[in-house]
Amino acid sequence: MSTGTLPASTAEDARVSRTGSIKRSGSTWGFVLDIGRSNGRRQQVRKRGFRTRKDAQTALNDALAELQHGTYVRPRRITLESYLNDWLASLAIAGRRPTTIAGYRRLIRVHVSPALGHLELQQITAVDVDRFYAQLAAAGSPGGRGALSKSTIRKAHVLIGKALGDAERKGLLQRNVARLASPPSASSARAPEMKVWTPEQLRTFLDFVATDSHGSMLRLAALTGLRRAELCGLRWQDVDLDSARLVVRQAITTVDHEPTVGDVKSSRSRRVIDLDPMTVNVLRAQRKHQLEERLLGGSEWVDSGLVFSMPDGRGWHPDVITRAFARLVERSGLPRIRLHDLRHSHATHLLAAGTNVRVTSERLGHASVAFTLDVYGHVLPGQQADAAAAVAALVDG
């Protein structure tokens, strides 16, 4: 073993020669690095397998520089899959939403772990990550059903970026290589363009479902823009029919396909929504119908307190509502849209009617007015033309 090969012409070089050394082992080279003392014992890191003495020296110099700048990360033999399991557990402790964690868990299980899980956390490169994205785009995950959309690949990128970013912040990685990768751009990975019904089509649908068991819920969705989880979680205690308004305070989402009662999506989602007179009447009829079901159910009735419930009082599974809506749309003969597109339709109708963008954003519970403009800006060109004409009339007389 030789104690360093850096020239000892400077104090720094002398310090380097005492801190690290290189040696030959068979046909390859390696280095030993002193990284300090712990409990009075000398701590060393050894790394072997370099093809030449120069390669080992370069790696040693890099490690010494990192030590001197406080950026050195001690090698640890932990796979990405093992790290991600611990990372998911930490998200739960940190209070992340169960639906978010469930989505991450599925991405990891189905896509990330089969392709990258066996690699050591500290050995993953940006090239590995890019190769993973290319594999998903070409053929999907091993055992999967074919190529994945850019939106799904982008979600995988966001997950990997967050996970490796946390590893970097906690000193397990020197650099988050996901920042160097080339995922699909955010604009190219946007969800498919929304579909909306015209006011006339929506009126036709609401007339069609008026007597259906889900009719009152679907009218509320269409006339308020409530999300599916908010509809399923709405309680009578949060509805004031005399004042014609409701408060969004809780949501029922699905976590691993099981209904879960929890908080709303964000602080902006906790909001007050005014109701139109017809919707108030529909909700009054819904309450009367529910009371009749309660009498019929007797002791078997479950007092969930929910506005929309099954005949025994228990809340609806959100997925049941989605499937029921799809069947009703098909039977109605109207253009096919998703349940969430009722929310898009409401937003579009609000803006087309000249409603202030800020009011629309608050009614929908969006994170910001900028988000509302980004999603629904296509609805506004006509209003801008009207505004331009109005200003010109003032200036030109």
Residue pairs with C-beta under 8 A, 6 or more apart in sequence:
1 21
1 22
1 23
1 32
2 21
2 22
2 23
3 17
3 18
3 21
4 16
4 17
4 18
4 19
4 20
4 21
4 22
4 60
5 22
5 53
5 57
6 13
6 16
6 17
6 57
6 61
7 13
8 14
8 17
16 61
16 64
19 33
19 34
19 64
19 67
20 31
20 32
20 33
20 34
20 60
20 63
20 64
21 31
21 32
21 60
22 29
22 30
22 31
22 32
22 53
22 56
22 57
22 60
23 29
23 30
23 31
23 32
24 30
24 53
25 48
28 48
28 49
28 50
28 51
29 48
29 50
29 51
29 52
29 53
29 55
29 56
30 46
30 47
30 48
30 49
30 50
30 56
31 46
31 47
31 50
31 56
31 57
31 59
31 60
31 63
32 44
32 45
32 46
33 44
33 45
33 46
33 47
33 60
33 63
33 64
33 67
34 42
34 43
34 44
35 43
35 44
35 45
35 67
35 72
35 74
36 43
37 43
45 63
45 74
45 75
47 59
47 75
50 56
50 59
63 72
66 72
66 73
66 174
71 174
72 174
73 122
73 171
73 172
73 173
73 174
75 122
76 121
76 122
76 172
77 120
78 120
78 121
78 122
78 172
79 117
79 118
79 119
79 120
79 121
80 112
80 113
80 116
80 117
80 118
80 119
80 120
80 121
80 124
81 108
81 113
81 117
81 118
82 121
83 121
83 163
83 167
83 172
84 108
84 112
84 113
84 117
84 163
87 163
87 166
87 167
88 101
88 104
88 105
88 108
90 166
91 100
91 101
91 104
92 98
92 101
97 262
97 263
97 265
98 253
98 255
98 260
98 262
99 253
99 254
99 255
99 260
99 262
102 255
102 256
103 155
104 159
107 155
107 156
107 159
108 117
108 159
110 141
110 144
111 136
111 141
111 144
111 148
111 152
111 156
112 132
112 156
112 159
112 160
114 141
114 142
114 143
115 132
115 135
115 136
115 141
115 142
116 124
116 128
116 129
116 132
119 128
121 167
121 172
121 173
122 172
122 173
122 174
124 164
124 177
125 177
126 177
126 178
126 180
126 181
128 177
129 157
129 160
129 177
129 178
129 181
130 181
130 182
132 156
133 153
133 156
133 157
133 181
133 182
133 183
133 184
135 141
136 147
136 148
136 152
136 153
136 156
137 147
137 148
137 150
137 153
137 184
138 147
139 146
139 147
140 146
140 147
140 148
141 148
149 189
150 184
150 188
150 189
151 184
151 189
151 190
151 191
153 183
153 184
153 189
154 183
154 184
154 186
154 189
156 183
157 178
157 181
157 183
157 184
160 178
160 181
161 176
161 178
161 179
164 173
164 176
164 177
164 178
165 176
165 178
167 173
167 176
168 174
168 175
168 176
183 189
194 341
194 344
194 375
195 335
195 336
195 337
195 338
195 341
195 344
196 337
196 341
196 344
196 345
196 348
197 205
197 334
197 335
197 337
197 341
197 345
199 349
201 334
201 335
202 222
202 345
202 349
204 332
204 334
205 218
205 222
205 328
205 329
205 332
205 334
206 215
206 218
206 219
206 222
208 328
208 331
208 332
209 215
209 218
209 219
209 328
209 332
210 219
212 218
212 328
214 308
214 321
214 324
214 325
214 328
215 282
216 282
216 283
216 285
216 286
216 308
217 231
217 307
217 308
217 321
218 325
218 328
218 342
219 279
219 282
220 226
220 231
220 234
220 279
220 282
220 283
221 228
221 231
221 339
221 342
221 343
221 346
222 342
222 345
222 346
223 275
223 276
223 278
223 279
223 346
224 246
224 273
224 275
224 279
224 346
224 363
225 342
225 343
225 346
225 347
225 350
225 363
225 364
226 234
226 248
226 273
226 343
227 251
227 265
227 269
227 340
227 343
227 365
228 318
228 321
228 322
228 339
228 340
229 251
229 252
229 253
229 264
229 265
229 318
230 248
230 251
230 264
230 269
231 308
231 321
232 251
232 252
232 259
232 306
232 308
232 315
232 316
232 318
232 321
233 250
233 251
233 252
233 261
233 306
233 315
234 246
234 248
234 306
234 307
234 308
235 249
235 250
235 305
235 306
235 307
236 287
236 305
236 306
236 307
237 305
238 246
238 247
238 248
238 249
238 250
239 246
239 247
239 283
239 307
240 246
241 280
241 283
241 284
241 287
244 274
244 275
244 276
244 277
244 280
245 272
245 273
245 274
245 275
246 272
246 273
246 275
247 270
247 271
247 272
247 273
248 264
248 269
248 270
248 271
248 272
248 273
248 365
249 264
249 270
250 261
250 262
250 263
250 264
251 261
251 262
251 263
251 264
251 265
251 269
252 259
252 260
252 261
252 262
252 315
252 318
253 259
253 260
253 262
253 318
254 260
254 317
254 318
254 319
257 319
259 315
259 317
259 318
264 270
264 365
265 365
266 365
266 367
268 362
268 365
268 366
268 367
268 368
269 365
270 365
271 362
271 363
271 365
273 363
275 283
283 307
286 307
286 308
287 307
290 307
290 309
293 301
293 309
293 311
293 312
293 313
294 301
294 303
294 313
296 311
297 311
297 312
297 313
300 312
301 312
301 313
302 309
302 312
302 313
302 314
303 313
304 313
304 314
304 315
306 315
308 315
308 316
309 315
309 316
310 316
321 339
322 338
322 339
325 339
326 336
326 339
329 336
329 337
330 336
337 345
343 364
344 376
346 364
347 360
347 364
347 372
347 375
347 376
347 379
348 376
348 379
350 359
350 360
350 363
351 357
351 360
351 376
351 379
351 380
351 383
352 379
352 382
354 383
357 369
357 372
357 373
357 380
358 369
360 372
360 376
361 368
361 369
361 371
361 372
364 372
366 372
366 375
373 380
